[in-house]
Amino acid sequence: MIFKSSTPKQNTPKCCEKSNKKDYIFITLLITISLFYIYSYFFNDIINIPYINKISLEIFNLINIMWYGILIGILMISILSKIPKEFISSLLGTNSGIKGILRATIAGVLLDLCSHGILMIGAKFYQKGASIGQVMAFLIASPWNSFSLTIILISLIGLFYTLLFIVLSMIIAIITGIIFDKLVQKNILPSNNNQIILDKNFNFKTEAKKSIKNIDYNIIFFKTMLINGLKDSKIVIKWLLIGVIIASLIKTFISTQYFSNYLGPTIIGLIITMFFATILEICSEGSAPIGADILNRAKAPGNSFAFLMGGVSTDYTEIAILKNTTKSLKIALFLPLITLPQIILLGYIINII
């Protein structure tokens, strides 16, 4: 395999570096979440401590919704850890541009994962050499566009609005990806130091066949792959656990029905919707019923779209993970800066048509 790499060893992202130090924050979060989950499973029907019962139930429900997305995300990262950068770059496109962004957008729509699993894959794509525009397009297009959740949305809001929301989310993803790559080209945002330049003689199919033939599929191979996936997923899972706790507290002390009544198809309703989409940290499966409720009860399809998309673009877990992955707070903060105006404009248009 012939390729040139522009990634110096010292630029390896900190979140991927090997460390023997114990992450006490992660351990504390894991124990806390586990205790609340166990409490809800065994004692919620026996012991009545109102707020504790409610918080533990919300954590229990969120974990039950999220676990498969996280598990699949870890498995996908495990597989990606064994795939050389040049293969990822070849699939997504080695150069920033519309073709690479389109590929990333389509990949995001087709990949059947919730937002929490998508975050892990998006971070890994960046570490494998994808442009920041491709990563953004992938993240924006993905979370609630999975096949399984699409079926759920159709049952909740109908085929028309489901397809409309998917198309509009893809448009936002493509536009955002193009803008991010343009900002990198103008040196307003830092480029991805993990990018590699493929040799002109590199052929994906030929090299893939060679690599597959040379792999020794034994227990050590699969064990190493899984261990790498778990290590690479740790930083993402830590932020997800923080998000679970925050979301559970919000859902405990702020009634969904209470704020749904104020989310009508008006400018004020749209602003309030975006506010709650920003502070309410829930996975894509959790946001779908609330978004459907806004459409069906508040009669505000634009607000429903804004809520679903706003949760993606203003998700503080996602912003924190982007900051950790790219080592740039500027890149992370540009996500809501670029996407929110598009979301609000499209939400307003949907409401008035």
VOGU-3710 file (C-alpha; in Angstrom, 3 decimals, decimal comma):
1> mifksstpkq> 0,000/0,000/0,000  1,529/3,303/-1,103  0,431/6,522/0,538  1,770/9,694/2,041  0,749/10,826/5,475  0,707/14,430/6,635  -0,051/13,509/10,230  2,908/13,880/12,597  2,884/11,569/15,580  2,910/14,378/18,087
11> ntpkcceksn> -0,439/15,651/16,770  -2,380/12,618/17,923  -5,570/13,869/19,617  -5,260/13,863/23,367  -8,499/11,926/23,783  -6,918/9,047/21,852  -3,624/8,958/23,687  -2,936/5,960/25,886  -2,967/6,778/29,567  -2,644/4,675/32,682
21> kkdyifitll> -4,233/7,345/34,859  -7,654/6,588/36,281  -10,447/8,889/35,140  -12,190/9,513/38,456  -14,870/11,728/36,880  -15,815/8,940/34,489  -15,821/6,362/37,291  -17,977/8,610/39,504  -20,467/9,218/36,695  -20,652/5,520/35,884
31> itislfyiys> -21,275/4,574/39,532  -23,878/7,352/39,967  -25,796/6,363/36,836  -25,623/2,677/37,812  -26,963/3,335/41,312  -29,896/5,376/40,002  -30,622/2,733/37,376  -30,566/-0,099/39,918  -32,710/1,942/42,309  -35,323/2,522/39,614
41> yffndiinip> -35,353/-1,112/38,541  -35,698/-2,628/42,020  -37,067/0,024/44,380  -39,159/2,617/42,485  -42,357/0,650/43,150  -41,446/-0,036/46,769  -39,877/3,143/48,134  -41,459/6,553/47,575  -38,932/9,386/47,595  -40,559/11,714/44,999
51> yinkisleif> -37,610/13,477/43,390  -35,244/10,528/43,726  -37,849/8,241/42,187  -38,454/10,645/39,301  -34,762/11,258/38,561  -33,947/7,562/38,750  -36,867/6,752/36,451  -35,718/9,323/33,883  -32,164/7,959/34,003  -33,566/4,429/33,709
61> nlinimwygi> -35,633/5,374/30,640  -32,802/7,283/28,959  -30,311/4,456/29,430  -32,836/1,962/28,079  -33,269/4,145/24,992  -29,571/4,913/24,514  -27,826/1,638/25,280  -28,091/0,009/21,858  -26,918/3,165/20,077  -23,901/3,376/22,362
71> ligilmisil> -23,181/-0,345/21,946  -23,382/-0,195/18,159  -21,282/2,968/18,262  -18,564/1,157/20,236  -18,655/-1,772/17,792  -18,420/0,587/14,815  -15,484/2,407/16,396  -13,836/-0,948/17,088  -14,098/-1,799/13,405  -12,939/1,670/12,330
81> skipkefiss> -9,885/1,346/14,583  -8,704/-1,485/12,315  -9,336/0,401/9,070  -6,383/2,466/7,785  -6,926/6,216/7,348  -6,492/6,024/3,589  -9,571/3,794/3,242  -11,764/6,233/5,198  -10,380/9,148/3,221  -10,977/7,303/-0,038
91> llgtnsgikg> -14,610/6,575/0,845  -15,453/10,076/2,085  -13,205/11,843/-0,408  -9,682/13,010/0,284  -10,397/16,628/-0,648  -12,868/18,996/0,967  -15,619/19,651/-1,547  -19,208/19,022/-2,444  -18,664/15,358/-3,394  -17,085/14,502/-0,057
101> ilratiagvl> -19,800/16,402/1,824  -22,545/14,662/-0,161  -20,985/11,296/0,659  -20,813/12,179/4,350  -24,427/13,418/4,346  -25,740/10,273/2,679  -23,680/8,117/5,051  -25,201/9,983/7,983  -28,743/9,437/6,745  -28,220/5,742/6,008
111> ldlcshgilm> -26,392/4,858/9,238  -28,981/3,509/11,679  -27,750/5,022/14,933  -29,061/7,526/17,461  -27,231/10,800/18,105  -25,073/9,267/20,839  -23,734/6,495/18,630  -23,282/8,956/15,747  -21,096/11,199/17,912  -18,629/8,364/18,400
121> igakfyqkga> -18,486/7,575/14,683  -18,175/11,258/13,736  -15,253/11,728/16,128  -13,560/8,649/14,691  -14,080/9,872/11,121  -12,286/13,094/12,059  -9,412/11,159/13,590  -9,261/9,056/10,405  -8,829/12,140/8,206  -12,302/13,387/7,204
131> sigqvmafli> -12,554/17,155/6,693  -14,384/19,180/9,340  -17,060/19,963/6,730  -17,670/16,259/6,178  -17,826/15,582/9,913  -20,361/18,380/10,421  -22,485/17,207/7,491  -22,375/13,655/8,851  -23,388/14,710/12,378  -26,196/17,028/11,259
141> aspwnsfslt> -27,716/14,571/8,782  -27,564/11,555/11,075  -29,251/11,588/14,489  -32,983/11,164/13,795  -32,687/10,117/10,140  -31,966/6,477/10,905  -34,215/3,899/9,267  -35,728/2,682/12,528  -36,492/6,193/13,794  -37,860/7,223/10,394
151> iilisliglf> -40,479/4,491/10,730  -41,347/5,768/14,200  -41,624/9,367/12,966  -43,931/8,327/10,129  -46,295/6,794/12,683  -46,077/9,928/14,841  -46,245/12,796/12,341  -47,078/11,156/8,997  -45,135/10,401/5,822  -45,244/13,947/4,391
161> ytllfivlsm> -43,669/15,737/7,341  -41,177/12,919/7,932  -39,860/13,101/4,366  -39,923/16,919/4,443  -37,867/17,004/7,647  -35,330/14,510/6,253  -34,842/16,472/3,019  -34,493/19,787/4,871  -32,026/18,320/7,365  -29,904/17,048/4,462
171> iiaiitgiif> -29,961/20,506/2,879  -28,782/22,075/6,148  -26,088/19,405/6,493  -24,735/20,049/2,980  -24,805/23,849/3,309  -23,141/23,685/6,732  -20,464/21,301/5,495  -19,632/23,575/2,559  -19,429/26,641/4,839  -17,125/24,854/7,307
181> dklvqknilp> -14,749/23,747/4,559  -14,709/27,282/3,115  -13,846/28,685/6,549  -10,979/26,199/6,803  -9,728/27,180/3,351  -9,698/30,841/4,432  -7,810/29,910/7,647  -10,671/31,154/9,803  -10,955/27,665/11,273  -8,086/25,180/11,758
191> snnnqiildk> -7,765/22,278/9,347  -7,772/18,626/10,360  -4,159/17,642/11,086  -5,157/14,008/10,661  -5,744/14,401/6,926  -3,633/12,277/4,606  -2,813/12,567/0,933  -3,338/9,381/-1,039  -0,918/8,336/-3,744  -2,415/8,638/-7,219
201> nfnfkteakk> -1,946/4,892/-7,673  -4,113/4,089/-4,633  -7,135/1,986/-5,637  -9,714/1,312/-2,939  -10,980/-2,053/-4,223  -7,541/-3,448/-4,950  -6,045/-2,352/-1,628  -9,121/-3,514/0,297  -8,860/-7,018/-1,162  -5,177/-7,173/-0,243
211> siknidynii> -5,823/-6,007/3,318  -8,707/-8,428/3,883  -6,599/-11,364/2,678  -3,727/-10,406/4,976  -5,858/-10,196/8,145  -5,473/-13,052/10,612  -8,989/-13,464/12,041  -8,214/-14,917/15,452  -9,250/-14,222/19,050  -6,380/-11,773/19,546
221> ffktmlingl> -7,499/-9,721/16,532  -11,090/-9,379/17,769  -10,003/-8,802/21,379  -7,633/-5,991/20,363  -10,303/-4,468/18,129  -12,871/-4,416/20,952  -10,409/-3,010/23,496  -9,458/-0,203/21,083  -13,140/0,559/20,528  -13,808/0,787/24,255
231> kdskivikwl> -10,802/3,051/24,846  -11,652/5,356/21,962  -15,289/5,567/23,108  -14,488/6,506/26,694  -14,365/10,290/26,269  -17,662/10,293/24,362  -19,403/8,040/26,875  -18,270/10,300/29,727  -19,997/13,291/28,167  -23,070/11,205/27,428
241> ligviiasli> -23,326/10,244/31,100  -23,119/13,923/32,047  -25,867/14,596/29,518  -28,049/11,843/30,987  -27,846/13,365/34,464  -28,581/16,907/33,230  -31,467/15,740/31,041  -32,959/13,732/33,908  -32,862/16,767/36,209  -34,520/18,958/33,565
251> ktfistqyfs> -37,223/16,387/32,861  -37,819/16,000/36,593  -38,325/19,677/37,334  -39,775/20,935/34,015  -42,922/19,284/32,730  -42,978/18,454/29,010  -46,678/19,255/28,879  -46,069/22,649/30,510  -43,655/23,955/27,898  -45,428/22,235/24,990
261> nylgptiigl> -48,410/24,542/25,594  -46,241/27,565/24,805  -44,709/26,260/21,586  -47,287/27,448/19,051  -46,511/28,410/15,409  -45,341/31,933/16,218  -41,974/33,663/16,361  -42,151/33,579/20,171  -43,101/29,897/20,093  -40,197/29,185/17,741
271> iitmffatil> -37,756/31,016/20,016  -39,039/29,145/23,083  -38,762/25,874/21,145  -35,135/26,581/20,287  -34,450/27,468/23,917  -35,740/24,130/25,151  -34,044/22,263/22,319  -30,798/23,800/23,535  -31,111/22,931/27,213  -32,925/19,596/26,874
281> eicsegsapi> -30,188/16,989/26,419  -31,912/13,866/25,130  -31,111/11,318/22,466  -32,846/11,252/19,089  -35,347/8,604/20,193  -36,253/10,764/23,185  -36,663/13,927/21,114  -38,919/12,320/18,490  -42,046/11,968/20,695  -41,622/15,542/21,986
291> gadilnraka> -41,160/16,869/18,459  -44,263/14,965/17,379  -46,208/16,381/20,334  -45,232/19,916/19,298  -46,511/19,243/15,768  -49,722/17,470/16,757  -50,801/19,422/19,849  -49,261/22,846/19,292  -50,002/22,637/15,534  -46,507/23,954/14,816
301> pgnsfaflmg> -44,688/21,740/12,267  -41,917/24,325/11,900  -41,319/24,287/15,637  -41,265/20,500/15,559  -38,566/20,551/12,871  -36,645/23,243/14,787  -36,804/21,183/17,977  -35,447/18,054/16,296  -32,704/19,946/14,463  -31,989/22,368/17,299
311> gvstdyteia> -31,152/19,506/19,601  -28,478/18,440/17,127  -26,918/21,842/16,483  -26,988/23,163/20,062  -26,365/19,909/21,918  -23,784/20,835/24,586  -22,611/17,218/24,710  -21,932/17,351/20,984  -20,196/20,738/21,276  -18,010/19,451/24,118
321> ilknttkslk> -17,073/16,306/22,200  -16,292/18,316/19,058  -14,061/20,564/21,133  -12,246/17,558/22,603  -11,926/15,807/19,239  -10,802/18,773/17,130  -8,934/20,543/19,942  -10,690/23,718/18,828  -13,408/25,477/20,814  -13,860/27,745/17,803
331> ialflplitl> -14,916/24,839/15,562  -17,340/23,569/18,200  -18,974/26,984/18,695  -19,309/27,552/14,946  -21,695/24,570/14,777  -24,667/26,418/16,352  -23,534/29,728/14,829  -23,862/28,353/11,293  -26,795/25,977/11,698  -29,209/27,910/13,936
341> pqiillgyii> -30,029/30,676/11,413  -30,831/28,013/8,812  -32,997/26,037/11,246  -34,940/29,079/12,452  -35,544/30,328/8,897  -36,772/26,941/7,653  -38,878/26,452/10,802  -40,563/29,824/10,236  -41,220/29,023/6,566  -42,745/25,632/7,421
351> nii> -45,068/27,281/9,956  -46,461/29,848/7,511  -46,957/27,622/4,444
//
